[in-house]
Amino acid sequence: MSKPNLQTLQDQVSGLLLRHRSLLDVLSKHSQANASVNRAVTKAITECGCLELHAKRQPYNSEMDVEQAKERLESHVQGQLCEHCNEVIRTELGRHLFYMSALCNSLNIPLNEVVTEESSKCSTLGIFNLS
């Protein structure tokens, strides 16, 4: 059996989504799923403690080249997800992806093309993609 791809997921979502077919329902469920991802990560920090967040001002200056920036800039995350938190976050990310697929279905946008186009932008624009 081949590995599922984005088109397979999008087709499955199309077949499964019955209750929330309205674009407004899909948008609100997508937002709710996003909030659940954020909440699961927050709980890994505040309730479980497997992750710690040590945020501070990033030591960036305009004279740094890209390699220096990659070396000096931090994620502010310390620790590793425990098995439980990893599972919860994966579940929430899956639900988020489900509703992202549903949103693509509602708007007749192939999710695979979105990923391909974004990957192409990353390749072409590189470090300037998110500036």
PyRosetta script that sets phi, psi and omega in degrees:
from pyrosetta import init, pose_from_sequence

init()
pose = pose_from_sequence("MSKPNLQTLQDQVSGLLLRHRSLLDVLSKHSQANASVNRAVTKAITECGCLELHAKRQPYNSEMDVEQAKERLESHVQGQLCEHCNEVIRTELGRHLFYMSALCNSLNIPLNEVVTEESSKCSTLGIFNLS")
pose.set_psi(1, 133.8)
pose.set_omega(1, -177.8)
pose.set_phi(2, -78.9)
pose.set_psi(2, 159.1)
pose.set_omega(2, 178.9)
pose.set_phi(3, -69.7)
pose.set_psi(3, 142.6)
pose.set_omega(3, 176.9)
pose.set_phi(4, -66.3)
pose.set_psi(4, 145.1)
pose.set_omega(4, 176.2)
pose.set_phi(5, -119.0)
pose.set_psi(5, -178.3)
pose.set_omega(5, -176.5)
pose.set_phi(6, -63.9)
pose.set_psi(6, -36.1)
pose.set_omega(6, 179.0)
pose.set_phi(7, -67.0)
pose.set_psi(7, -38.9)
pose.set_omega(7, 176.7)
pose.set_phi(8, -60.6)
pose.set_psi(8, -46.7)
pose.set_omega(8, 178.6)
pose.set_phi(9, -60.7)
pose.set_psi(9, -44.9)
pose.set_omega(9, -178.6)
pose.set_phi(10, -62.2)
pose.set_psi(10, -39.8)
pose.set_omega(10, 177.4)
pose.set_phi(11, -65.2)
pose.set_psi(11, -41.8)
pose.set_omega(11, 179.0)
pose.set_phi(12, -63.1)
pose.set_psi(12, -44.0)
pose.set_omega(12, 179.9)
pose.set_phi(13, -61.2)
pose.set_psi(13, -41.8)
pose.set_omega(13, 179.6)
pose.set_phi(14, -59.1)
pose.set_psi(14, -39.1)
pose.set_omega(14, -179.8)
pose.set_phi(15, -76.2)
pose.set_psi(15, -26.3)
pose.set_omega(15, -175.1)
pose.set_phi(16, -93.2)
pose.set_psi(16, -29.0)
pose.set_omega(16, -173.2)
pose.set_phi(17, -78.4)
pose.set_psi(17, 106.3)
pose.set_omega(17, -179.8)
pose.set_phi(18, -113.4)
pose.set_psi(18, -46.3)
pose.set_omega(18, -172.7)
pose.set_phi(19, -73.6)
pose.set_psi(19, -32.9)
pose.set_omega(19, -173.0)
pose.set_phi(20, -117.7)
pose.set_psi(20, 60.7)
pose.set_omega(20, -178.1)
pose.set_phi(21, -87.2)
pose.set_psi(21, -21.5)
pose.set_omega(21, 178.0)
pose.set_phi(22, -63.8)
pose.set_psi(22, 139.7)
pose.set_omega(22, 177.8)
pose.set_phi(23, -55.8)
pose.set_psi(23, -40.2)
pose.set_omega(23, 179.3)
pose.set_phi(24, -65.0)
pose.set_psi(24, -39.8)
pose.set_omega(24, 176.1)
pose.set_phi(25, -62.9)
pose.set_psi(25, -43.4)
pose.set_omega(25, -179.8)
pose.set_phi(26, -63.5)
pose.set_psi(26, -44.0)
pose.set_omega(26, 178.4)
pose.set_phi(27, -60.2)
pose.set_psi(27, -44.2)
pose.set_omega(27, -178.8)
pose.set_phi(28, -69.3)
pose.set_psi(28, -37.1)
pose.set_omega(28, 177.3)
pose.set_phi(29, -67.9)
pose.set_psi(29, -36.6)
pose.set_omega(29, 177.2)
pose.set_phi(30, -63.1)
pose.set_psi(30, -43.9)
pose.set_omega(30, 177.9)
pose.set_phi(31, -64.5)
pose.set_psi(31, -41.4)
pose.set_omega(31, 179.0)
pose.set_phi(32, -63.6)
pose.set_psi(32, -41.1)
pose.set_omega(32, 178.7)
pose.set_phi(33, -64.7)
pose.set_psi(33, -39.5)
pose.set_omega(33, 177.4)
pose.set_phi(34, -62.5)
pose.set_psi(34, -44.0)
pose.set_omega(34, 178.2)
pose.set_phi(35, -62.5)
pose.set_psi(35, -35.1)
pose.set_omega(35, 179.4)
pose.set_phi(36, -68.5)
pose.set_psi(36, -35.3)
pose.set_omega(36, 174.7)
pose.set_phi(37, -62.6)
pose.set_psi(37, -48.8)
pose.set_omega(37, 179.8)
pose.set_phi(38, -59.6)
pose.set_psi(38, -41.3)
pose.set_omega(38, -179.6)
pose.set_phi(39, -65.6)
pose.set_psi(39, -40.9)
pose.set_omega(39, -179.4)
pose.set_phi(40, -64.4)
pose.set_psi(40, -40.2)
pose.set_omega(40, 177.5)
pose.set_phi(41, -66.6)
pose.set_psi(41, -42.8)
pose.set_omega(41, 178.5)
pose.set_phi(42, -59.1)
pose.set_psi(42, -42.5)
pose.set_omega(42, 179.8)
pose.set_phi(43, -66.1)
pose.set_psi(43, -33.5)
pose.set_omega(43, 176.8)
pose.set_phi(44, -60.8)
pose.set_psi(44, -31.5)
pose.set_omega(44, 179.5)
pose.set_phi(45, -85.1)
pose.set_psi(45, -51.8)
pose.set_omega(45, -169.2)
pose.set_phi(46, -86.9)
pose.set_psi(46, -27.6)
pose.set_omega(46, -178.6)
pose.set_phi(47, -104.3)
pose.set_psi(47, -50.6)
pose.set_omega(47, -178.5)
pose.set_phi(48, -78.8)
pose.set_psi(48, -48.9)
pose.set_omega(48, -178.9)
pose.set_phi(49, 88.6)
pose.set_psi(49, 5.3)
pose.set_omega(49, 179.1)
pose.set_phi(50, -67.1)
pose.set_psi(50, -24.3)
pose.set_omega(50, 173.5)
pose.set_phi(51, -115.1)
pose.set_psi(51, 148.6)
pose.set_omega(51, 171.5)
pose.set_phi(52, -126.2)
pose.set_psi(52, 147.7)
pose.set_omega(52, 179.6)
pose.set_phi(53, -117.1)
pose.set_psi(53, 119.2)
pose.set_omega(53, 179.4)
pose.set_phi(54, -120.2)
pose.set_psi(54, 76.2)
pose.set_omega(54, -175.8)
pose.set_phi(55, -83.0)
pose.set_psi(55, 139.7)
pose.set_omega(55, 175.9)
pose.set_phi(56, -156.9)
pose.set_psi(56, 171.6)
pose.set_omega(56, -179.9)
pose.set_phi(57, -59.5)
pose.set_psi(57, 134.1)
pose.set_omega(57, 179.3)
pose.set_phi(58, -74.0)
pose.set_psi(58, 138.3)
pose.set_omega(58, -177.6)
pose.set_phi(59, -81.9)
pose.set_psi(59, 52.4)
pose.set_omega(59, -176.8)
pose.set_phi(60, -96.5)
pose.set_psi(60, 140.6)
pose.set_omega(60, 169.2)
pose.set_phi(61, -141.2)
pose.set_psi(61, 158.1)
pose.set_omega(61, -171.8)
pose.set_phi(62, -66.8)
pose.set_psi(62, -15.7)
pose.set_omega(62, 178.9)
pose.set_phi(63, -83.6)
pose.set_psi(63, -9.2)
pose.set_omega(63, 179.3)
pose.set_phi(64, -70.4)
pose.set_psi(64, 141.1)
pose.set_omega(64, 170.3)
pose.set_phi(65, -88.7)
pose.set_psi(65, 175.5)
pose.set_omega(65, -174.4)
pose.set_phi(66, -59.5)
pose.set_psi(66, -43.7)
pose.set_omega(66, -178.5)
pose.set_phi(67, -65.0)
pose.set_psi(67, -39.8)
pose.set_omega(67, 177.5)
pose.set_phi(68, -64.1)
pose.set_psi(68, -41.7)
pose.set_omega(68, 179.1)
pose.set_phi(69, -62.2)
pose.set_psi(69, -43.6)
pose.set_omega(69, 179.4)
pose.set_phi(70, -61.0)
pose.set_psi(70, -36.1)
pose.set_omega(70, -179.6)
pose.set_phi(71, -72.9)
pose.set_psi(71, -36.5)
pose.set_omega(71, -171.1)
pose.set_phi(72, -94.9)
pose.set_psi(72, -30.5)
pose.set_omega(72, -177.3)
pose.set_phi(73, -76.9)
pose.set_psi(73, 141.4)
pose.set_omega(73, -172.8)
pose.set_phi(74, -116.8)
pose.set_psi(74, 160.2)
pose.set_omega(74, 173.6)
pose.set_phi(75, -86.0)
pose.set_psi(75, -15.9)
pose.set_omega(75, -177.0)
pose.set_phi(76, 72.3)
pose.set_psi(76, 3.1)
pose.set_omega(76, -178.8)
pose.set_phi(77, -96.5)
pose.set_psi(77, 132.1)
pose.set_omega(77, 174.5)
pose.set_phi(78, -125.2)
pose.set_psi(78, 142.8)
pose.set_omega(78, -179.3)
pose.set_phi(79, 100.6)
pose.set_psi(79, -177.3)
pose.set_omega(79, -180.0)
pose.set_phi(80, -131.8)
pose.set_psi(80, 145.6)
pose.set_omega(80, 175.4)
pose.set_phi(81, -61.3)
pose.set_psi(81, 134.3)
pose.set_omega(81, 172.7)
pose.set_phi(82, -74.7)
pose.set_psi(82, 169.8)
pose.set_omega(82, -177.6)
pose.set_phi(83, -58.3)
pose.set_psi(83, -43.7)
pose.set_omega(83, -178.9)
pose.set_phi(84, -63.6)
pose.set_psi(84, -51.2)
pose.set_omega(84, -178.0)
pose.set_phi(85, -64.5)
pose.set_psi(85, -37.9)
pose.set_omega(85, 177.0)
pose.set_phi(86, -58.9)
pose.set_psi(86, -45.1)
pose.set_omega(86, -179.7)
pose.set_phi(87, -64.4)
pose.set_psi(87, -43.7)
pose.set_omega(87, -179.6)
pose.set_phi(88, -63.4)
pose.set_psi(88, -46.2)
pose.set_omega(88, -178.6)
pose.set_phi(89, -65.8)
pose.set_psi(89, -40.6)
pose.set_omega(89, 176.3)
pose.set_phi(90, -60.1)
pose.set_psi(90, -42.0)
pose.set_omega(90, 178.4)
pose.set_phi(91, -61.0)
pose.set_psi(91, -46.3)
pose.set_omega(91, -179.3)
pose.set_phi(92, -67.1)
pose.set_psi(92, -38.1)
pose.set_omega(92, 175.6)
pose.set_phi(93, -63.6)
pose.set_psi(93, -37.8)
pose.set_omega(93, 176.9)
pose.set_phi(94, -63.5)
pose.set_psi(94, -42.9)
pose.set_omega(94, 177.7)
pose.set_phi(95, -63.8)
pose.set_psi(95, -39.9)
pose.set_omega(95, 177.8)
pose.set_phi(96, -62.0)
pose.set_psi(96, -44.3)
pose.set_omega(96, 178.6)
pose.set_phi(97, -64.5)
pose.set_psi(97, -35.8)
pose.set_omega(97, 176.4)
pose.set_phi(98, -57.9)
pose.set_psi(98, -50.1)
pose.set_omega(98, -177.6)
pose.set_phi(99, -75.0)
pose.set_psi(99, -25.5)
pose.set_omega(99, 171.7)
pose.set_phi(100, -65.9)
pose.set_psi(100, -40.7)
pose.set_omega(100, 175.8)
pose.set_phi(101, -63.1)
pose.set_psi(101, -41.1)
pose.set_omega(101, 178.5)
pose.set_phi(102, -63.3)
pose.set_psi(102, -39.6)
pose.set_omega(102, 177.5)
pose.set_phi(103, -63.0)
pose.set_psi(103, -44.1)
pose.set_omega(103, 176.7)
pose.set_phi(104, -60.8)
pose.set_psi(104, -42.2)
pose.set_omega(104, 177.7)
pose.set_phi(105, -60.7)
pose.set_psi(105, -45.1)
pose.set_omega(105, -178.8)
pose.set_phi(106, -61.1)
pose.set_psi(106, -30.5)
pose.set_omega(106, -176.5)
pose.set_phi(107, -104.1)
pose.set_psi(107, 7.8)
pose.set_omega(107, -179.5)
pose.set_phi(108, 55.0)
pose.set_psi(108, 45.8)
pose.set_omega(108, 178.0)
pose.set_phi(109, -116.4)
pose.set_psi(109, 119.8)
pose.set_omega(109, 176.1)
pose.set_phi(110, -68.6)
pose.set_psi(110, 119.5)
pose.set_omega(110, -179.5)
pose.set_phi(111, -57.5)
pose.set_psi(111, -37.2)
pose.set_omega(111, 179.0)
pose.set_phi(112, -59.2)
pose.set_psi(112, -38.8)
pose.set_omega(112, 178.9)
pose.set_phi(113, -68.8)
pose.set_psi(113, -36.3)
pose.set_omega(113, 178.0)
pose.set_phi(114, -61.5)
pose.set_psi(114, -45.8)
pose.set_omega(114, -179.8)
pose.set_phi(115, -65.5)
pose.set_psi(115, -42.8)
pose.set_omega(115, 179.1)
pose.set_phi(116, -61.9)
pose.set_psi(116, -45.1)
pose.set_omega(116, 179.8)
pose.set_phi(117, -64.7)
pose.set_psi(117, -40.9)
pose.set_omega(117, 179.7)
pose.set_phi(118, -66.6)
pose.set_psi(118, -40.7)
pose.set_omega(118, 177.6)
pose.set_phi(119, -62.7)
pose.set_psi(119, -40.5)
pose.set_omega(119, 178.0)
pose.set_phi(120, -62.9)
pose.set_psi(120, -42.3)
pose.set_omega(120, 177.2)
pose.set_phi(121, -61.7)
pose.set_psi(121, -42.7)
pose.set_omega(121, 179.2)
pose.set_phi(122, -61.5)
pose.set_psi(122, -41.1)
pose.set_omega(122, 179.3)
pose.set_phi(123, -66.9)
pose.set_psi(123, -42.3)
pose.set_omega(123, -176.8)
pose.set_phi(124, -75.3)
pose.set_psi(124, -47.9)
pose.set_omega(124, -174.2)
pose.set_phi(125, -88.5)
pose.set_psi(125, -21.1)
pose.set_omega(125, 179.7)
pose.set_phi(126, 55.4)
pose.set_psi(126, -130.0)
pose.set_omega(126, -174.8)
pose.set_phi(127, -64.3)
pose.set_psi(127, -20.0)
pose.set_omega(127, -178.3)
pose.set_phi(128, -85.6)
pose.set_psi(128, -1.8)
pose.set_omega(128, -177.3)
pose.set_phi(129, -58.1)
pose.set_psi(129, -39.1)
pose.set_omega(129, -173.7)
pose.set_phi(130, -106.3)
pose.set_psi(130, 8.3)
pose.set_omega(130, -176.7)
pose.set_phi(131, -78.8)
pose.dump_pdb("model.pdb")
